[in-house]
Every structure is written in C-alpha cells, then in structure tokens.
Amino acid sequence: MVASSEAARAAHVDPSSLDKVLYPVHWWVWSDARRRACKLLRFAETEADGGRDLARAAELTHDALLRRLFLRHAMDEQRHAELFRARARAMLLSLPSRTTATVEANWLAPGERGLDDLAVERETDGSLLAFLHLSERAAAERFAMYRRVLSCDAATQRVFTEILRDEAFHMNYTEAQLKRVCPERYGLCLAIARLSRLGKGYLRLAVALAGIIGTLMLVMQYFVVLPLFALAAKRAQRRERVGWIERRSRRGSFTSQYG
C-alpha cells in the first residue's frame, strides 16, 4: 500500500516550468548515448556522497524518528548510486570504443544536488530538513524531465522512474518532519534554505561562465593574437639581410674588449 502511494505521487511529479522551457536543451544533452552514460556515472557519485552525509546526519540527530528516516534515506541514495552505475556500465559496454572526449554539459542538465557539500555537523534538524526538502523537490522535478526526454532509451527511463518514486517519498517526508520539528519556524527555515541554494547556484553559474569566458579568451589568443605576432615576425624577417652582418660603432672604446 505504501509502495503504491509512493508510485502514485511519483507519477504526478511534473518538471519545473524552467525545465519545460528548456526541453530542447535537455533532449540534446541526453540524446548522445556516451554522454548519457557519463552523466549517469556522475549521478552515481553524487547519490553515494549524499548517502554518506545522510548516514552521518542519522548519527548526529537526537530524534529517534528522524534517525530511522535518515537511515532509510541513506540506503535509498546508495541504491540509486548502484542503479545509475549499473546502467552506465551496461551502456558503455554496448558502445563502440572511442578515445574522443564527450561534453557532459553538467551545468545545463545537472543531477540531484544532494546535500550539496553542506556541513552536516553545523546544521540543526530543522535547517537540514529544509535544505533536504528543497533539494529533493528539485531532484524530483528534474528526474521527471529526464524521464520524459528519454523516450528513446526505455531501460534508462525505467531507472529514472524507479528512482523518482523514492524522490517523491523523500520530498514528502522531509516536509512533514520539518513541520513536526519546527512548526513555528517552518517558513523561516525554508526561506533560509532557499537563500543558501541560491548562493550555491550563483557560485556554480559563475564557475561555468568563468570556464566559458576562459575558453573563449584562449581561442581568441590562439586564432587572433598569435597570427598577428606571426605576421609581424615574418615582415621583420623579410627586412633582415642574409648572411653575417658586422656592426661597427661610430666611436671606438679603448676600455672595452668589444669596442
């Protein structure tokens, strides 16, 4: 009965409005099979790292119910990592070997952020639940979009469908427990968590833009600046006379061996 209710909630999770607008971008990112496998491997790393943080959160909390929920959440994250890793390996084994690198476009289509390098030891139960709730809701909406664009890959689509059921449960239990733990500060905790996520999102965007700008500057130096220097060097070479040229100074020096 619980599994069926979670499946029903997962079926009703819709992508965010921004992801719907960016549907062609998501389709392009997931259309390449090798890039798809690489992204699944990265998702597996994120899920495993989030599971370790949640296990640590279960050790630190003094709330018995939260301890059980965090442990179940941690086991779910570890299972997601195994699902992503197994599917990625199967895809890579089915693809022809190729040495050229594939652009993953992680900033265009990220996976689950998890605890997003959050220092679990410095968080209270309320702040951690608020941050988890927003992260799980964003992950559920994002995975719903990935499931939609993966109509060409039924096996990977089934992986996202299975994981989405857990994400719907995580999204709902964190909200319910936040209302239980911090009934009076529920809205404030969510507002602070949103600001924290916005700050981390700004840093990720800034890093991505810095990488793009740095790449463009290097390309301009290689194809624009260096050819100008090469042209100037060739022109200077044409003005030089061929052979040994003895240069005599107008005024000899009796104190220097070169005078």
TORKOL-4160 file (C-alpha; in steps of 0.2 Angstrom, whole numbers, padded with zeros to 4 digits, m for minus):
259
<pt num="1" X="0000" Y="0000" Z="0000"/>
<pt num="2" X="0014" Y="0012" Z="0004"/>
<pt num="3" X="0023" Y="0007" Z="m0012"/>
<pt num="4" X="0008" Y="0011" Z="m0022"/>
<pt num="5" X="0005" Y="0028" Z="m0014"/>
<pt num="6" X="0023" Y="0032" Z="m0017"/>
<pt num="7" X="0021" Y="0027" Z="m0035"/>
<pt num="8" X="0006" Y="0037" Z="m0037"/>
<pt num="9" X="0015" Y="0053" Z="m0030"/>
<pt num="10" X="0029" Y="0050" Z="m0042"/>
<pt num="11" X="0018" Y="0049" Z="m0057"/>
<pt num="12" X="0011" Y="0066" Z="m0053"/>
<pt num="13" X="0028" Y="0074" Z="m0051"/>
<pt num="14" X="0029" Y="0087" Z="m0065"/>
<pt num="15" X="0045" Y="0095" Z="m0072"/>
<pt num="16" X="0048" Y="0113" Z="m0066"/>
<pt num="17" X="0042" Y="0127" Z="m0078"/>
<pt num="18" X="0060" Y="0132" Z="m0082"/>
<pt num="19" X="0064" Y="0114" Z="m0087"/>
<pt num="20" X="0049" Y="0113" Z="m0098"/>
<pt num="21" X="0055" Y="0129" Z="m0107"/>
<pt num="22" X="0072" Y="0121" Z="m0108"/>
<pt num="23" X="0065" Y="0104" Z="m0115"/>
<pt num="24" X="0076" Y="0105" Z="m0131"/>
<pt num="25" X="0091" Y="0108" Z="m0121"/>
<pt num="26" X="0088" Y="0093" Z="m0110"/>
<pt num="27" X="0084" Y="0082" Z="m0126"/>
<pt num="28" X="0100" Y="0087" Z="m0134"/>
<pt num="29" X="0110" Y="0083" Z="m0118"/>
<pt num="30" X="0103" Y="0066" Z="m0116"/>
<pt num="31" X="0102" Y="0062" Z="m0135"/>
<pt num="32" X="0120" Y="0056" Z="m0135"/>
<pt num="33" X="0122" Y="0038" Z="m0128"/>
<pt num="34" X="0140" Y="0041" Z="m0122"/>
<pt num="35" X="0136" Y="0057" Z="m0114"/>
<pt num="36" X="0121" Y="0049" Z="m0106"/>
<pt num="37" X="0132" Y="0035" Z="m0098"/>
<pt num="38" X="0145" Y="0048" Z="m0092"/>
<pt num="39" X="0131" Y="0058" Z="m0084"/>
<pt num="40" X="0124" Y="0043" Z="m0075"/>
<pt num="41" X="0141" Y="0039" Z="m0068"/>
<pt num="42" X="0142" Y="0057" Z="m0061"/>
<pt num="43" X="0124" Y="0055" Z="m0054"/>
<pt num="44" X="0130" Y="0039" Z="m0045"/>
<pt num="45" X="0144" Y="0048" Z="m0037"/>
<pt num="46" X="0133" Y="0062" Z="m0031"/>
<pt num="47" X="0120" Y="0049" Z="m0024"/>
<pt num="48" X="0133" Y="0039" Z="m0015"/>
<pt num="49" X="0141" Y="0055" Z="m0007"/>
<pt num="50" X="0123" Y="0061" Z="m0002"/>
<pt num="51" X="0120" Y="0044" Z="0006"/>
<pt num="52" X="0136" Y="0045" Z="0017"/>
<pt num="53" X="0131" Y="0063" Z="0023"/>
<pt num="54" X="0114" Y="0056" Z="0027"/>
<pt num="55" X="0121" Y="0042" Z="0037"/>
<pt num="56" X="0131" Y="0055" Z="0047"/>
<pt num="57" X="0116" Y="0065" Z="0050"/>
<pt num="58" X="0107" Y="0050" Z="0057"/>
<pt num="59" X="0122" Y="0048" Z="0069"/>
<pt num="60" X="0121" Y="0066" Z="0075"/>
<pt num="61" X="0102" Y="0068" Z="0077"/>
<pt num="62" X="0094" Y="0065" Z="0094"/>
<pt num="63" X="0077" Y="0062" Z="0086"/>
<pt num="64" X="0073" Y="0044" Z="0085"/>
<pt num="65" X="0061" Y="0045" Z="0071"/>
<pt num="66" X="0072" Y="0056" Z="0061"/>
<pt num="67" X="0086" Y="0044" Z="0064"/>
<pt num="68" X="0076" Y="0030" Z="0056"/>
<pt num="69" X="0071" Y="0041" Z="0041"/>
<pt num="70" X="0088" Y="0047" Z="0038"/>
<pt num="71" X="0095" Y="0029" Z="0038"/>
<pt num="72" X="0081" Y="0024" Z="0026"/>
<pt num="73" X="0085" Y="0039" Z="0015"/>
<pt num="74" X="0104" Y="0035" Z="0015"/>
<pt num="75" X="0100" Y="0017" Z="0010"/>
<pt num="76" X="0089" Y="0024" Z="m0004"/>
<pt num="77" X="0103" Y="0035" Z="m0010"/>
<pt num="78" X="0116" Y="0021" Z="m0010"/>
<pt num="79" X="0103" Y="0010" Z="m0020"/>
<pt num="80" X="0101" Y="0024" Z="m0033"/>
<pt num="81" X="0120" Y="0025" Z="m0035"/>
<pt num="82" X="0120" Y="0007" Z="m0039"/>
<pt num="83" X="0106" Y="0008" Z="m0051"/>
<pt num="84" X="0115" Y="0023" Z="m0060"/>
<pt num="85" X="0131" Y="0014" Z="m0060"/>
<pt num="86" X="0125" Y="m0002" Z="m0067"/>
<pt num="87" X="0115" Y="0006" Z="m0081"/>
<pt num="88" X="0130" Y="0017" Z="m0086"/>
<pt num="89" X="0141" Y="0002" Z="m0086"/>
<pt num="90" X="0129" Y="m0008" Z="m0097"/>
<pt num="91" X="0128" Y="0007" Z="m0109"/>
<pt num="92" X="0147" Y="0009" Z="m0110"/>
<pt num="93" X="0150" Y="m0009" Z="m0114"/>
<pt num="94" X="0137" Y="m0009" Z="m0128"/>
<pt num="95" X="0145" Y="0007" Z="m0136"/>
<pt num="96" X="0160" Y="0006" Z="m0148"/>
<pt num="97" X="0177" Y="0011" Z="m0141"/>
<pt num="98" X="0181" Y="0029" Z="m0144"/>
<pt num="99" X="0195" Y="0040" Z="m0137"/>
<pt num="100" X="0187" Y="0057" Z="m0140"/>
<pt num="101" X="0180" Y="0066" Z="m0125"/>
<pt num="102" X="0162" Y="0069" Z="m0123"/>
<pt num="103" X="0155" Y="0086" Z="m0117"/>
<pt num="104" X="0144" Y="0081" Z="m0102"/>
<pt num="105" X="0135" Y="0098" Z="m0100"/>
<pt num="106" X="0133" Y="0096" Z="m0082"/>
<pt num="107" X="0128" Y="0114" Z="m0079"/>
<pt num="108" X="0114" Y="0113" Z="m0092"/>
<pt num="109" X="0107" Y="0097" Z="m0085"/>
<pt num="110" X="0113" Y="0093" Z="m0068"/>
<pt num="111" X="0108" Y="0078" Z="m0057"/>
<pt num="112" X="0102" Y="0078" Z="m0039"/>
<pt num="113" X="0112" Y="0090" Z="m0029"/>
<pt num="114" X="0110" Y="0080" Z="m0013"/>
<pt num="115" X="0117" Y="0089" Z="0002"/>
<pt num="116" X="0127" Y="0100" Z="m0010"/>
<pt num="117" X="0143" Y="0100" Z="0001"/>
<pt num="118" X="0133" Y="0105" Z="0016"/>
<pt num="119" X="0142" Y="0104" Z="0033"/>
<pt num="120" X="0130" Y="0092" Z="0042"/>
<pt num="121" X="0139" Y="0094" Z="0058"/>
<pt num="122" X="0134" Y="0113" Z="0058"/>
<pt num="123" X="0116" Y="0110" Z="0054"/>
<pt num="124" X="0101" Y="0108" Z="0065"/>
<pt num="125" X="0087" Y="0096" Z="0062"/>
<pt num="126" X="0076" Y="0110" Z="0055"/>
<pt num="127" X="0089" Y="0118" Z="0044"/>
<pt num="128" X="0094" Y="0101" Z="0037"/>
<pt num="129" X="0076" Y="0095" Z="0034"/>
<pt num="130" X="0073" Y="0112" Z="0025"/>
<pt num="131" X="0088" Y="0110" Z="0014"/>
<pt num="132" X="0084" Y="0092" Z="0010"/>
<pt num="133" X="0066" Y="0096" Z="0006"/>
<pt num="134" X="0071" Y="0109" Z="m0007"/>
<pt num="135" X="0084" Y="0098" Z="m0014"/>
<pt num="136" X="0073" Y="0083" Z="m0016"/>
<pt num="137" X="0059" Y="0093" Z="m0024"/>
<pt num="138" X="0071" Y="0100" Z="m0036"/>
<pt num="139" X="0078" Y="0082" Z="m0040"/>
<pt num="140" X="0061" Y="0075" Z="m0042"/>
<pt num="141" X="0056" Y="0089" Z="m0054"/>
<pt num="142" X="0072" Y="0086" Z="m0064"/>
<pt num="143" X="0071" Y="0067" Z="m0064"/>
<pt num="144" X="0053" Y="0069" Z="m0071"/>
<pt num="145" X="0060" Y="0079" Z="m0085"/>
<pt num="146" X="0074" Y="0067" Z="m0089"/>
<pt num="147" X="0061" Y="0053" Z="m0089"/>
<pt num="148" X="0051" Y="0062" Z="m0101"/>
<pt num="149" X="0066" Y="0066" Z="m0114"/>
<pt num="150" X="0072" Y="0048" Z="m0113"/>
<pt num="151" X="0058" Y="0040" Z="m0123"/>
<pt num="152" X="0072" Y="0034" Z="m0135"/>
<pt num="153" X="0080" Y="0024" Z="m0121"/>
<pt num="154" X="0067" Y="0013" Z="m0111"/>
<pt num="155" X="0080" Y="0005" Z="m0100"/>
<pt num="156" X="0087" Y="0022" Z="m0093"/>
<pt num="157" X="0069" Y="0028" Z="m0092"/>
<pt num="158" X="0064" Y="0014" Z="m0081"/>
<pt num="159" X="0079" Y="0018" Z="m0069"/>
<pt num="160" X="0073" Y="0036" Z="m0068"/>
<pt num="161" X="0055" Y="0030" Z="m0065"/>
<pt num="162" X="0061" Y="0019" Z="m0051"/>
<pt num="163" X="0071" Y="0032" Z="m0043"/>
<pt num="164" X="0058" Y="0045" Z="m0045"/>
<pt num="165" X="0047" Y="0035" Z="m0033"/>
<pt num="166" X="0060" Y="0037" Z="m0019"/>
<pt num="167" X="0062" Y="0055" Z="m0023"/>
<pt num="168" X="0044" Y="0058" Z="m0021"/>
<pt num="169" X="0044" Y="0050" Z="m0004"/>
<pt num="170" X="0060" Y="0060" Z="0001"/>
<pt num="171" X="0052" Y="0076" Z="m0004"/>
<pt num="172" X="0036" Y="0072" Z="0006"/>
<pt num="173" X="0044" Y="0065" Z="0022"/>
<pt num="174" X="0056" Y="0080" Z="0024"/>
<pt num="175" X="0042" Y="0092" Z="0023"/>
<pt num="176" X="0031" Y="0083" Z="0035"/>
<pt num="177" X="0046" Y="0081" Z="0048"/>
<pt num="178" X="0050" Y="0099" Z="0046"/>
<pt num="179" X="0033" Y="0104" Z="0051"/>
<pt num="180" X="0034" Y="0092" Z="0066"/>
<pt num="181" X="0051" Y="0098" Z="0072"/>
<pt num="182" X="0049" Y="0117" Z="0068"/>
<pt num="183" X="0031" Y="0121" Z="0067"/>
<pt num="184" X="0033" Y="0139" Z="0071"/>
<pt num="185" X="0049" Y="0142" Z="0061"/>
<pt num="186" X="0044" Y="0131" Z="0046"/>
<pt num="187" X="0043" Y="0146" Z="0033"/>
<pt num="188" X="0059" Y="0154" Z="0040"/>
<pt num="189" X="0069" Y="0138" Z="0038"/>
<pt num="190" X="0063" Y="0136" Z="0020"/>
<pt num="191" X="0067" Y="0154" Z="0016"/>
<pt num="192" X="0085" Y="0152" Z="0023"/>
<pt num="193" X="0087" Y="0136" Z="0014"/>
<pt num="194" X="0082" Y="0144" Z="m0002"/>
<pt num="195" X="0094" Y="0158" Z="0000"/>
<pt num="196" X="0108" Y="0145" Z="0003"/>
<pt num="197" X="0103" Y="0136" Z="m0013"/>
<pt num="198" X="0103" Y="0152" Z="m0022"/>
<pt num="199" X="0120" Y="0156" Z="m0016"/>
<pt num="200" X="0127" Y="0139" Z="m0021"/>
<pt num="201" X="0118" Y="0141" Z="m0038"/>
<pt num="202" X="0126" Y="0158" Z="m0041"/>
<pt num="203" X="0143" Y="0150" Z="m0037"/>
<pt num="204" X="0140" Y="0136" Z="m0049"/>
<pt num="205" X="0134" Y="0148" Z="m0063"/>
<pt num="206" X="0149" Y="0159" Z="m0060"/>
<pt num="207" X="0161" Y="0145" Z="m0062"/>
<pt num="208" X="0153" Y="0139" Z="m0078"/>
<pt num="209" X="0153" Y="0156" Z="m0085"/>
<pt num="210" X="0171" Y="0159" Z="m0080"/>
<pt num="211" X="0176" Y="0142" Z="m0089"/>
<pt num="212" X="0167" Y="0148" Z="m0105"/>
<pt num="213" X="0175" Y="0165" Z="m0104"/>
<pt num="214" X="0192" Y="0157" Z="m0101"/>
<pt num="215" X="0190" Y="0146" Z="m0116"/>
<pt num="216" X="0184" Y="0160" Z="m0127"/>
<pt num="217" X="0199" Y="0170" Z="m0122"/>
<pt num="218" X="0211" Y="0156" Z="m0126"/>
<pt num="219" X="0203" Y="0153" Z="m0143"/>
<pt num="220" X="0205" Y="0172" Z="m0147"/>
<pt num="221" X="0223" Y="0172" Z="m0142"/>
<pt num="222" X="0227" Y="0156" Z="m0152"/>
<pt num="223" X="0217" Y="0161" Z="m0168"/>
<pt num="224" X="0218" Y="0180" Z="m0167"/>
<pt num="225" X="0233" Y="0187" Z="m0157"/>
<pt num="226" X="0246" Y="0174" Z="m0161"/>
<pt num="227" X="0243" Y="0175" Z="m0180"/>
<pt num="228" X="0246" Y="0194" Z="m0179"/>
<pt num="229" X="0263" Y="0191" Z="m0170"/>
<pt num="230" X="0267" Y="0178" Z="m0183"/>
<pt num="231" X="0263" Y="0190" Z="m0197"/>
<pt num="232" X="0274" Y="0204" Z="m0189"/>
<pt num="233" X="0288" Y="0192" Z="m0186"/>
<pt num="234" X="0288" Y="0187" Z="m0205"/>
<pt num="235" X="0288" Y="0205" Z="m0210"/>
<pt num="236" X="0303" Y="0209" Z="m0199"/>
<pt num="237" X="0312" Y="0194" Z="m0206"/>
<pt num="238" X="0310" Y="0200" Z="m0224"/>
<pt num="239" X="0318" Y="0216" Z="m0219"/>
<pt num="240" X="0334" Y="0207" Z="m0212"/>
<pt num="241" X="0349" Y="0205" Z="m0224"/>
<pt num="242" X="0355" Y="0187" Z="m0227"/>
<pt num="243" X="0372" Y="0182" Z="m0220"/>
<pt num="244" X="0384" Y="0189" Z="m0207"/>
<pt num="245" X="0382" Y="0207" Z="m0204"/>
<pt num="246" X="0396" Y="0216" Z="m0194"/>
<pt num="247" X="0390" Y="0231" Z="m0184"/>
<pt num="248" X="0404" Y="0244" Z="m0181"/>
<pt num="249" X="0401" Y="0258" Z="m0168"/>
<pt num="250" X="0405" Y="0275" Z="m0173"/>
<pt num="251" X="0416" Y="0279" Z="m0158"/>
<pt num="252" X="0428" Y="0265" Z="m0153"/>
<pt num="253" X="0431" Y="0261" Z="m0135"/>
<pt num="254" X="0449" Y="0258" Z="m0128"/>
<pt num="255" X="0442" Y="0251" Z="m0111"/>
<pt num="256" X="0431" Y="0238" Z="m0118"/>
<pt num="257" X="0436" Y="0222" Z="m0127"/>
<pt num="258" X="0420" Y="0224" Z="m0139"/>
<pt num="259" X="0424" Y="0242" Z="m0143"/>
